Amino acid sequence: MLANALKEFELALEDLASNSGFVGAAGRLRPRLSEMLRWDSLDGDAKTLVRKFLDQRTAEESLLYRGMVISLAGAFEHFVRRVLRDSVLAISRSGVSYDALDEGIRKENFLRTGIALATINEPLDYLDLDYQSLAKNLATCVSGSPQVLLNADAFVIFLSIISPKNLADALRRVGVGLSWDSFGRVTAMRKVFDGRGSRETAKAVEDFLKRFGQMRNKIAHTGSSGIVVTQSDFERLLEFFRVFSRILVQTVEADLAKHAPK
C-alpha cells in the first residue's frame, strides 16, 4: 500500500547522503590539494579553478549541513503527507460502504473536506484541489451508499508534522494510533540507539524526533549560526530516518489492515 511513498523518501535520503559525502570530502580535500598537484602540468583554466577552490578558507561546512537539515525536514513532511494520502486512497479503493466505514474516518472526511472547500477563494499554492470533485465525492458519504469516495487530498492540508505530538495527531486522522513502543521493539532501531532496551529506545525515538523538530524550527526561523551541524550529526539523522520511515510504514499498514471492514 505504501511502498511507493517509502521508496520516494528513501531516494530523497540517498540524495542527501550523497550531498553530505561531497561536502565532507571537499572540506577534507581543500587543505591538502595543493601539495597533491603538479602545478606545472595544469593549464590556465585548471589553475584558476583550483585556486578558487583552495581560497575557500572561510567556507563553513555547518552552514551547508544546516541547509540539508531543512531539506531533510521537508522530505520527511512530504513523506508523511503521502503516507496519509495513500492510506485514504487505499481505504476508498477497497470498495468499503459508508455504513462499514470507521466512524472516526467519516468525521475526519467531513471535517477535512469542509476545510478544503473553504480555501476556494484563496487556493493553496502547494496543493491542486479540484473543488468539484471534493463536493462530488462528499455526496457518496451518506448512509446506504455502497462505496465511499474519500477526499484524500483534504486529509493533508494545513498539516504540521515534525513533532511527536503532531505526527501522532496526523496519523489519528486515518485511524492509526501511534505507539512509540512499536519503534522500541525493532532491533534495527535499538541499534541506532546503541543497543538500548525496548522501553529506553521508545523514549529515545520520541526525544530524537522532538529535538529534530526544534532544530529545524530554529534554523528555519532564525537562520541561527548558533546551531552547529557536522557531517556525523547529519549522517546520524539520515540513519534514524531510514529506520524510522520503514517502521512507520509497517505500523500504518498493519493498523489499517486490522481495522479494515470484513
PyMOL commands that set and color helices and strands:
alter all, ss='L'
color gray80, all
select helices_A, chain A and resi 3-36+39-41+44-54+61-93+103-117+131-138+152-156+164-172+180-184+187-192+198-222+231-258
alter helices_A, ss='H'
color red, helices_A
deselect
rebuild
show_as cartoon
